Amino acid sequence: MLFHATRLQDVRLIEFEPAEDERGYFARTFCDREFAAAGLATVFVQHSISHTTRTGNVRGMHFQSDLWCCRHLH
């Protein structure tokens, strides 16, 4: 993630760095560790985004044995 200063006090432009391949891309748009390193406070641990360009393509499957071990917002 890239944090750019702006002319506005306490306002930063946050640019994500997508990992791209033939299927599309995946990028973290929010990361607690990186925001803290930039001096920004947050309660989110991480936020990510993916975009798949081909219809019917599956990027990955995830298995969880505990229902609450990894919560997702939909």
Backbone as a ProteinNet text record, in pm:
[ID]
protein_1_A
[PRIMARY]
MLFHATRLQDVRLIEFEPAEDERGYFARTFCDREFAAAGLATVFVQHSISHTTRTGNVRGMHFQSDLWCCRHLH
[TERTIARY]
84.1	0	88.8	45.8	119.9	35.7	98	30	90.3	6.7	52.5	-4.3	82.3	38	-47	-137.3	-219.3	-202.9	-261.9	-256	-346	-435.5	-526.6	-462.4	-471.1	-413.1	-479.1	-397.6	-443.4	-518.7	-507.6	-573.3	-465	-476.5	-380.1	-452.9	-390.4	-439.2	-375.7	-459.6	-411.2	-427.2	-316.2	-314.3	-280.8	-364.8	-332.1	-248.1	-172.2	-83.3	-136.1	-208.3	-268.8	-166.5	-189.2	-114.4	-199.6	-150.1	-229.7	-180	-273.8	-241.7	-349.7	-351.2	-446	-591.7	-616.1	-752.9	-807.9	-720.9	-764.3	-663	-710.1	-616.3	-670.5	-580.8	-612.6	-529.2	-589.7	-515	-570.3	-479.9	-523.1	-555.1	-672.1	-710.6	-705.9	-680.6	-674.8	-591.6	-494.7	-411.5	-373.7	-410.7	-385.8	-237.9	-151.5	-7.4	45.8	5.5	55	-4.8	-131.7	-191.1	-120.8	-91.6	-22.5	116.7	186.8	320.4	314.9	201.4	183.1	125.7	107.7	54.8	-95.6	-164.4	-310.4	-369.7	-473.3	-538.1	-659.2	-687.9	-803.2	-840.1	-961.2	-1003.9	-1010.3	-996.6	-996.3	-858.7	-854.1	-727.6	-677.1	-763.7	-725.9	-850.6	-841.6	-949.6	-887.2	-947	-891	-998.4	-955.2	-1047.2	-987.5	-1073.8	-1027	-1122.1	-1070.6	-1151.2	-1110.9	-1206.8	-1181.6	-1240.8	-1160.7	-1203.7	-1278.8	-1258.4	-1323.5	-1444.5	-1555.1	-1676.4	-1651.2	-1694.9	-1681.2	-1546.4	-1456.6	-1323.5	-1328.7	-1262.9	-1256.4	-1114.4	-1099.7	-966.6	-909.3	-992	-941.6	-1056.4	-1035.8	-1137.9	-1073.7	-1151.5	-1099.6	-1180.8	-1112.1	-1177.9	-1156.6	-1263	-1255.1	-1321.1	-1248.4	-1307	-1389.3	-1360.3	-1434	-1513.9	-1642.8	-1730	-1683.6	-1626.3	-1591.3	-1441.3	-1362.1	-1217	-1176.7	-1256.6	-1225.9	-1357	-1386.8	-1513.7	-1497.7	-1601.4	-1600.6	-1721.5	-1704.5	-1816	-1858	-1986.7	-2035.6	-2126.8
-116.7	0	123.2	221.6	346.8	458.5	540.2	650.8	781	864.4	990.3	1107.7	1203.8	1326.1	1408.4	1487.1	1579.1	1719.9	1815	1953.3	1973.3	1879.7	1889.4	1827.2	1895.9	1846.9	1715.8	1617.8	1487.1	1405.8	1440.3	1364.8	1303.2	1172.1	1102.7	1028.6	1020.6	938.4	801.1	699.1	563.3	485.1	435.1	361.9	215.4	124.6	-16.1	-66.7	-172.7	-232.3	-370.8	-381.8	-510.3	-613.3	-738.1	-852.1	-905.5	-895.6	-929.2	-1057.1	-1129.2	-1241	-1249.7	-1357.9	-1368.5	-1372.5	-1402.1	-1409.8	-1275	-1180.1	-1051	-1000.3	-953.3	-905.2	-926.8	-917.1	-919.8	-810	-734.5	-628.1	-603.8	-576.3	-530.8	-383	-346.7	-205.9	-146.1	-232	-186.2	-285.8	-238.5	-325.2	-247.7	-300.4	-234.7	-203.2	-299.5	-281.3	-166.3	-162.6	-58.4	78.7	82.1	209.3	262.9	175.8	218.5	271.7	206.4	251.9	390.3	421.9	553.7	655.5	614.3	705.5	719.3	623.9	627	524.4	562.5	472.5	407	284.1	212.1	95.8	47.1	-71.7	-193.3	-173.1	-285.5	-350.4	-481.6	-553.5	-557.2	-590	-591.1	-589.4	-529.8	-530.6	-558.2	-647.7	-684.6	-679.1	-675.1	-675.1	-763.2	-834.7	-911	-886.3	-901.5	-884.1	-993.8	-1072.5	-1179.4	-1139.5	-1148.8	-1100.7	-1204.6	-1332.7	-1436.5	-1493.8	-1507.9	-1567.2	-1714	-1758.9	-1899	-1935.6	-1840.9	-1867.6	-1865.7	-1962	-1968	-1931.5	-1830.9	-1785.8	-1874.6	-1921	-2002.5	-2044.6	-2149.9	-2196.6	-2201.3	-2171.1	-2165	-2257.8	-2332.6	-2421.5	-2368.3	-2369	-2328.6	-2435.8	-2486.6	-2588.2	-2525.3	-2402.1	-2330.1	-2219.5	-2215	-2120.2	-1975.6	-1939.7	-1799.8	-1771.8	-1861.6	-1837	-1725.2	-1698	-1589.4	-1528.5	-1408.1	-1344.4	-1262.2	-1262	-1186	-1093.5	-977.7	-887.6	-910	-922.1	-944.1	-831.4
0	0	0	-76.4	-84.7	-24.6	59.8	125.5	73.1	14.1	-44.5	34.8	64.2	132.1	35.7	91.8	12.4	69.2	3.2	52.3	173.8	198.9	312.8	435.9	547.3	671.2	712.7	750.4	798.8	694	566.7	459.5	372.3	348.8	263.6	153	39	-70.8	-53.7	-45.8	-23.6	-153.2	-203.5	-330	-301.7	-349.7	-329.7	-445.4	-417.4	-516.9	-553.6	-663.3	-697.8	-745.1	-706.5	-759.9	-874.1	-994.9	-1112.8	-1178.9	-1238.2	-1325.7	-1432.2	-1509	-1620	-1574.1	-1446.5	-1395.8	-1354.2	-1324.2	-1272.6	-1171.9	-1054.9	-954.4	-814	-716.9	-574.8	-512.1	-421	-354.1	-215	-122.7	8.8	-4	40.6	38.9	178.9	276	413.9	493.3	569.1	653	779.1	893.6	1021.5	1040.2	1011.1	1029.9	943.2	816.2	726.1	758.5	800	840.8	965	1061.9	1183.8	1150.8	1058.4	1018.6	953.3	890.3	827.6	925.7	1052.2	1153.2	1150.7	1089.1	1080.4	1176.2	1247.5	1342.8	1278	1319.6	1266.5	1356.5	1340.7	1413.5	1321.9	1190.4	1097.4	1096.1	1085.7	1078.3	934.5	840.8	699.5	614	498.1	400.9	266.1	188.4	58.8	-47.3	-171	-283.3	-392.2	-461.9	-577.5	-692.8	-811.4	-932.1	-1029.1	-1072.3	-1167.5	-1301.2	-1405.7	-1536.7	-1618.2	-1590	-1669.3	-1596.8	-1668.4	-1613	-1581.5	-1464.6	-1425.7	-1367.7	-1354.2	-1300.7	-1148.3	-1084.1	-938.6	-897.7	-814.3	-771.3	-662.6	-574	-464.2	-375.2	-301.8	-208.6	-70.6	31.7	167.4	256.2	341.3	436.1	576.8	655.1	794.5	878.9	978.4	1065.2	1177.1	1211.9	1314.9	1245.6	1267.8	1198.8	1213.3	1326.9	1351.8	1345.1	1290.1	1291.5	1195.9	1094.8	1000.9	954.8	1000.1	965.2	838.6	756.6	632.1	627.7	570.2	543.1	399.4	376.3	239.3	198.9
[MASK]
++++++++++++++++++++++++++++++++++++++++++++++++++++++++++++++++++++++++++

